[in-house]
Amino acid sequence: MMARKAAYAVLILALLVWAGAGVGFAPSALRDIGNTVRFISGHWFPMDLADWRLAVRAMSDTLEIAVFSTLTALLLSVPLSFLAARNTAPSLWMYNSARFVFNLIRSIPELVLALVFIPTLGLGPMPAVMALFLHNLGVFGKLLSELIEAADDGPQEAVKALGGTRVLVALYGILPQIVPLVLSQYFYRLEAAIRTSLILGIVGAGGLGQMLYNDFKQFMYQKVTFEVLLMMALVTAVDLLGAFVRKRVK
């Protein structure tokens, strides 16, 4: 047992050294980290609150994009994930097909998906919504299907013993077990969608991401400071809300 643990430790260390060498990491580079601190303290403060109303509206837009895209993805992935779980899929063909689709749409970065939708939907929030929706549909499909496969057989057998159909087994034997974990995953993905929307602002998706991009290009770092603080507050609020909801569901 000790030899195996030592081998794992050596493997992890070897991977770390290999990856560090690949990215050109050198401890000596950290000696200049003070330049970043001086740049932030010298250019990012004091905050510029002249456009605070626009920034708050942009924060609301960002939240709307993230909530709509992730919530629709979650609601659609719940029934579809049963097709991608080995213990509930009607057939092996259906299982493999659903898994393939989830893997395919999850592997495409959101930025690429947004660029694909711009010629059809134009600039604005809709390309971002579609990109986040498709990507999260693949993520939720994988996560939920694995939760379904790991669900305890006891409640499922009890529903079957009472003559329950496949749908009733899913509703009463599986879903009650996985709901708290599903909510936990949803709020995590919501946070991720909020952060990703910043990147999508580069392609004109609106929200705080576009404001950050425009202000960075114009070197208006004091406005960026307030926008970053708004983003931090938004992510923190979502995290607190997720913790509150999970406590009530357990």
N, C-alpha and C positions, 0 to 999 in steps of 0.2 A: 504493500500500500504506500509506504513512504517513498519507494523508488518511483512509483507511478506519479505521485504528487510532485516529486523533484523533476521528473521528465516533463510534466505539464508546465512547471515554472520555467524550465529552460526553454521550452517551446514558445511560451508567451514572451520571454525576454528576447529570443531570437527574432520573433515577429516585430517586436517593438524596435529593435536595432535596425532590422531590414527596412521597415517603413520610414524610420527617422532618416536613414541614409538616403532613401529615395526622394524625400522632400527637402533634403539639404539642411536638416536641423543641426544647429551647432549651439551649445550652451553659451558661447561667447556672444552670440547675437542678442541674448537677453540683457546684456549690459547696457544696450542702447534703448531699453524700454522706457527710460525716463524721457526720451524725446517725445514719445506719444503722450505722456502725462503733461509735459509742458505745452504741447500743441493744443490739447483739450482745454487746459486751464487758461491759456492765452487767447484762444480764438472762440471758444464755445460759451464763454461767460462774459458779461451777464446775459441772461436769456432775453430774447426779443419776443415780446408778447403782443406785438402790433396786430398780428393776424390770428389771434387766439380763437376767434369765432370760426374762421375758416378751418383751423386745425381741429377744433372739436367736431365740426361737421364732417371733416374728412375721417376722423376717428370713428364716427357713427357709420359712415359709408363702409369702412373697413370691416367693422363688426357685422354689418348686414351681409356683406359678401361672404364672410366666413361662416356665419350662422346658416344662411340659406343653402350654401353649397354642401356643407357637412351634414346638415340635418336631412336634406333630400337624399344624400348618398346613404346615410344610415338607414332611413326608412325603406329604401329600395333594396339595400343589401341584406336586410333581415330575412325576407323570404328567399332571396336568391342564394344566401349562404347555406341553406339547407340542401340545395342542389350540389354544393361543393364540399359537403361533409360526407365522409365515407359511410357513416352509420345511418344517414338519412337520405342519401341520393337514391332516386328510383332505379338507376342503372349505372354500371361502370362507365358507359359512354357519356352519360349526363354528368357524372362526377368529373371525368377528365376534361370535358368541354368547359364546364363552369370554372374549374381551376385554371385552365388555359386563358380564359377571358380575363379573369381577375389578375393573373400574373402579367398579362399583356398590358392592360391599361394602367396597372400600378408601376410598371417599369418605365413609362414615359414621363419625363419631368414635367411639372406643371407649366414651366415657362414655355416649353416646346408646344404643349397643348394650347396654351393661350395664343401663341403665334399662329397656330393652325386655324383657330377660330376667328382671328381678326379679319381676314378677307370676307368672311360671311357675316359676322356680327358687328364689325366695325370697332372703333375704339370705345372704351368705356368699361363698365363693370362686367358685362355679360361674358366676354371671353375669359375673364378671370373666374367667374362663377362656373362656367362649363369646365374649365381646366381643373379647378379644385374639386368639382363634383365627380368627374371621371376618375381622377387619381384616388380620391377618398373612397369611391365605390370599390375600387380594387383592394385598397387597404382594409376597409371594413369587411369585405367579402372573405379575405384571408383570415383575419382575426376571428370573426364570428364563426366561420366554419371550423376552425380549430377548437374554439370553445365548445361548439356543439359536439365534436368528436370526443372531447374530454368530459362531457357531462356524465353524472352518475347514472348508472343503469336502473337503480332502484325505483325512482319515481316514474320512469318510462315504463317499466314492467308493471307497475301498479295501474297505470292508465290503460295499458293493453289488457290487463286481467279483467278490467271492467268493461271491456268491449270497445275501447277507444280506437278511433281511426288514426291514420298517420298524422292528420292535421291536429287532432286532439292531443296526441302524444307530444307533438311539437309545442302546442300552446300550454299544456299543463304539466308535461313531464320534463321539458328542456328549458323553455324560455324563463320560467321562474328561477332556475338555477343560475342562468348566465346574465340576468338583467343588471346586477350590480357591477359585474366586470364590463359589460357593454357600456354602461354609463361612464365608467372610469376611462375606457378607451375613447369614448366620444369626446369628453372634455379635453383629453390630451390632444386628439386630432383637431379640435377647435382651436386650441392654442397654436398648434402647428400651422393651421390655415391662416390665422391672423398674421403670423410671422411671414409666411409665404406670400401673403398679399402685398407685403412691402416690396418683394422682388418683382412681383407682377406689375407694380406701379411703373416700372421701367418701360413697359409696353403700353402705357396709357390706360391702366385699369382703374385709375382714380384712387381715392382714399388717401391715407397717410403716406402710402408708398410713393405715390406720384408727387406729393408735396416734398417728401424727403429727397427724392431724385432731383426735382427742380431746384431746391434750395442748395443741395450739394453742388450742382453744376454752376450755380451762381456764387458759390463760396459764402453763403449766408449761414454760417455755422451756428450763430446765436439763435436763429429760428429753428435749426435742426435740434438744438438742445431741448426745446420745449416739445417738439414733435416726438423725440425719443422718449421723453418722460411720459407723454400721453400713451405711447405704445406700451411702456412698462406698466403703467397703471391699468391699462386694458387687460393685459395678460394676467396680472395679479388678480384682478376682479374675476376673471373667468376661472382661475384656479380656486379662489375662495368659494365661488358659486358651485363648482364641481364638488368640492369637499362637503359643502352643505347638503347638496342633493344626495350624495352617496350615503351620508349618515341617515337621511330620512328613508332611504330605500332598503337598507340592510334589515 
